[in-house]
Amino acid sequence: MGRKKNRYFEGFGLYIHFPFCVRKCAYCDFASYKFQKTYSKKYFSYLRKEVEIFVSKFPESSLKRVQTIYVGGGTPSLMDVEEFSAFLSFLKRYFDFSNLKEFTIEANPESIEKEKFEDFLMLSANRVSIGMQSFNDETLRILGRVHDSKTAVKKFELLRSIGFNNINIDLIFALPNESFEAQMNSLKKAISLNPEHISYYALMLERGTPLNKMKNRFTFPNEDTWLKEFSIGKRLLEDNGYIHYEISNYAKRTFECIHNISYWRSFPYLGFGISAGGFYNGIRYVNVRDFESYFRRLDKCELPFSTKKKLSVQELKSEFIFMGLRLLDGVYFSDYYHRFGSFLIEDFKEKIEKLSHLKLLKVEKDKIALSERGVRFANVVFREFI
């Protein structure tokens, strides 16, 4: 798996949020708005302002070495290539891309176009994350997705023909009105396409979303079915050569997502755009979620933070553990000591003993990690460290 290479800091992560979609999905709680080309152009001009203001307020961030770029949304596959290319050129004035290893663009099947993604490849994008979510057309309709399953397969094959050899498929389980058999068929279809990475995660009914408001119209899996879909799905993925390296993520060997591992290892990263978050110099921040506030703050030469907090040493230690435990490789004692100059097993002795007694945590000679039971009940573990 090459896990050791991802345990050490080799460069910043850059996250860019593109908040536009064809339409908002019924389950989505992310900051996203209906795509308008003129508004997109204005947004990119304000992204430039945000970067300039950030670098002016944190001048030591300038010319930092960048290891990963992740363009999320929203639906970044709707971006105008010329606008995005100009923005990348602008970023290169402020950051060092010479060590760039992974450059991900999120995409939805309906907006994957041959010429556009050929251009993205020319711009050094080397990874695409496709929001397929399901291969059941009725489920896609309930979720409010624009595409159907045939389009999803066709666009995956198009990306392969263009030359992308690192593709992630997002797939949801615990879906409304969907049987266990239908869910497994969807997962088998994803596996049959042979992507390098599959994100397999449970549906979250977020407050305020249309699906949450309509939930009484649908039947949702009970806890036993949820666990069955997770457990059998995990086994199916592992039997087909996928390594379960993070609670919701599976990858072929060497294709783990470097950008997300940086999050979970508590390495610094910078986020730009509406609702983007970052972690820099011990400060964790999240930007505002609406255009009006975002534009107004930047026009005043202010950074558009909705929250900004300098974490205490104790908070940094706790984050390091509960974020690191998302990775099945666990948290190494040596990494903790290198970061904080103290011993993990002493700093959190009572919590570790409690979770070990409950068989949620494994204590090994050089690390702690979630047990098989702990993976299923990870939130119970994380609450101990928050």
N, C-alpha and C positions, 0 to 999 in steps of 0.2 A: 504493500500500500504506500510505502514511502512516507509514513506518518512523521518520522523524525524531521524531515525537511520542512514540514509545515508547523513545527513547534517553535521555530525561531524566526524572529522578525527580519524580513528581507526587503521591506518597502511598504509605503502607505497604500491603503485602499482608497479609491475615489468612487463615491456613489453619486450618480446624477439622476434626479427624478424628472420624468417626463409625464405630466399629469393628465394626458388626454387619451380618450377612448372613443370608439365608434358609438358605444353606449355603455352605461354602467351595468355590471352584472348584478343579479338579485342578491347575492351573498356578500358583495364586496364592501369592505369598510375602509379601503385605501382612499387617499385623496386623489380623485380622478374626476374629469369633467369632459363634456362632449367636445370632440375635436373640431377646432376652427383654425384654418391655415393662418389667417391674419393674427389671431391671438397667439398661435404657436411661435410666430416670428417675434412678436413682442416679448414673449416669455424667454426666448433665447437671449434677447438683448439684456433682460434683467438678470439672467443667470451670469452673464459677464460682469454686471455690476456687483453681484453677490461675491464672486470670486475676487474681484478687485478690492472690495471693502474688507473681505476676510484677510487677504494677504497684507493689507495696510494695517489692520489691527493686530495681526499675528505675523509680523514680518519674518520670523524664523521659519514659518511654514513654506516660504517661497523656495522654489527649486528643490523641494524634497523629492526623493526617489519614489516613484510610484510603481507598485508591483501589480496591482489589479485595478481595472475599471469595471464598474457594473452600472448599466443604464437600465433602470427599472421604472415601473409605472403603476397605473396607466398602461399605455400600449406604445412602447418606443418604436415598434415596427411601423408606426404611422409617421415618424419623423421625416421631414424633408432632408434628403441627403446633403444638399448644398449647405443648408443651415447648420446641420450637425458637423459637417466637415470643417466649416469655418470656426465653429465653437471648439473643436478639437485643436485646431491650429492655435487658437487663442490660449487654450489651456497649456499648451507646450511652452508658452512664454513664462509660465509661472511654476511649472512642475517638470521634473525630469522623467521622461518616459523611456529612457534607454534600457531599463531593467524590466519593462512591462512583460508579464508572463501570461496574464489572462484578461481578456476583454470580452465581457458578456453583454449581449443585447437581449432584453426580453421581447417576445413576439407573441402575437395571437395569430392563429392560422389564416384568418380572413384578410390580414394585411401583409402577409409574406409575399413579396413580389420578386421575380427573378432579377431584374436589373438593379433594384434597390439593394438587395442582399449581396449581389456581386460587388456593388460599390462599398457596402459595409465591410466586406472581406478585404477589399483594397485599402480600407482605412485601418486595417489591422485588427478588426473584431475577429476573434477566433473561437467564440463560444456563443451559442444561441440557446435561450431557455424558452420553450414553447408552452404556453398555457393551454394545454389540451383539456385537462380536468376530468374528462370522461369520454368513452367511446360509445356511450349509449345515447342515441339522439333524443329520446324523450327526457332523459336526465339533463342533457344540455339545454333543452327548451325550458325546463323548470328553473335551471340556474341562470337563465337569461343570456346564455352565450350566443354569439352571432353565428358561429360556424357549425357545421355538422361533422360527423365522424369521417366521412369520405374526404372532405376538404382537409381535415387534419392529417390524414395519411398522405394525401397528394402533396401537401406543403412540406411535410417532413422529407419526402423523397426529393422534392425540389431543392431543399437545403443541402442534401447529400450530393446532388448533381452539381451544385455550385461549388462545393469543395469544403463544406463545414464538416469537420471530423470530431467535434466535441459538442454534442447536443444534449440538452436536458429536456425531459418531459415532466411537466407538473401533472399530477393525478390526485384526485380527491377520493377518499373513501368515507363511509358513514353518510351516504347521500340519501335524500328524500325519495320515497317510493321505489327504492332500488333493492332488489333481492341480493342475497349473498352471492348467488350464482352469476347474476348480472355484473356485480362488482368484480368478481374474479375474471370474468370474460374480458372486462375492460382492461384489467391489469395484464392479462395474457396478451392482449392486442398491443399494448404499449411495449411489452417485452419483445414481441415478435419483430418490432421495428428495429431492435438492437441499438437503442440510444446508449451513449456512454454514461448517462446519469439519469436517475429517476427520483423525483421528489414525490413521496407518497405520504400524504398527510390527511388528517381527519378534518371534515367540514366543521367550521366554527360558526355558530349562529350569533353573529354580532348584533348588539343592540342597535336599533334604528334602521337596519337594512330591510329592503322589501321582503326578502325571504323570511326573516324573523317575524315580520308583521303578518305573513301569510302562513306561518308554521302549522296552524291548526288544520290547514287544508291537506297536509301531507302526513305520511307515516315515516318516522325516522327509526333507524336501528336502535334496539335496546343495548344495554351495556355488554351483554354476552355476545351479541352479533358484532358490536364495535371491536371487541377484543379478538373475535374470530377473524374478522377482516384484516385486522392488524397482524395477527400472528401467522395466519395462513399466507397472507400477502408477503410478509417478511420471508417466510420459508420459500415461497415461489421465486422471489427475487434472488435470494441467496443460491438456490438450486440452479439458477440461470447465470451465475457468475457475477452477481452484483454484491459488493461489500457493503454491509450495513455500518456506515461510519458515523452517522449522526442520527438522532432520534427519528427524523422524518426523511432522511436522505440516504440513497444507495448509489454506488458508482462502480464502474469497471475499474480495475486496478490502475492507478496513476491519474484517474479522472475525477477525483474529489474536487469540489469547488473551492479553490484557493481563497477567493474573496470572502466567502461565508466562514471558512475556517478562521480567517483573520478576526472576524467578529467574535467567534466563540473562544478564541485564544486571547481576547482582550487586547489585541494590537490596535494602534491608532488608525483611524480612517476619517476622511472628511466627506461630508454629505452636502450637496448643493441642490437647491430647488425646493418647491413647496413640499412640506412634511418630511423632508430629508433629515436624517439624524447624523451625528458625528461624535467621535470620541478623540479628544486631542488635549495633550498636557494635563491629563486627569480630569478634564471637563467633558461632561456628557451634555449634548444639546440636541434639540429637535426644533425644526422650523415650523412656522405657522402653516395652516392647512388651506387658506383661502387666498385668491389672487389679490383682492383689495388690500389686505394687510401686508402681503408680500411686497407688492409694488410700492405701497405707501412707505413702508419702513426703509426700503432701499433708496427711494427718492430722498429720504432724510439722511442718507449715508449711514444708516443703522443696519446691523445684521438682523435678519428676520426671525430671530429665535422666539419660539413660544415658551420653551423652557431651557434653562441653562444652569448647570450645577457643577461646582467643583467638588468632586467626591473626596470624602475623608479616606484615610488609610484603611480603616475598617471596612468601609463601603467598597473600596477597590479590592480588598481581599475577598469579601463575600461574592462580588461580581465575578472575580477570577475563577472562583470555584463553581458557582451555579451555571455560568456560561460555559466553562470548560467541561462540565459534566454532561452537556448536551452531546459531546463527542464520545463515542463508545470507547475510544482509546483512553479516556479519562484525564485526570489532572495529575501530572508528575510532581513528586515532592521536590525534585531538583529545580524544576521550572518555577515553582512557588518560592523556593528559597532565593533563587536568582532575582526574582522580581521584588521580593519584600524583605529579604534578609532575616526571615524567621521560619519556624518549622510548622508546616500545615497541620501535622498530626497533633501538635501542642496547641496551636491557636484555636482549633475547632474540635478538641478532644471529645467533649460530651456529645456534640451533634453527630460526629462520625460513629461513636460507639452506639448511639441510639439507632441510627439508620442501618448500621451493620447488623445489630440485633434483630431489626425488622426484616433483614434479608433484602434491603433495597440498595445497599451499597457494598461493593467488594473492596476490601483493603488488601492490597498486594505489597510486595516488598519495596516497590519504587513508585507506587501511585495509588489513587483511589479511582473507582469507576462504578458506573451504574451496574447493578446485577441485571439478569434477564427480567426479574420481577420489577426492578427499579426503572427499567426502560418503559414498562407499561404504566407505571405510576410515578413518572418523573416529576410531575408538579408537586407531589408530596415531598420529594427530596428537595426540590428547589426552594420551597417555602421555608425550609429549615435555615437556609443561608441568606434569605432576603431580609 
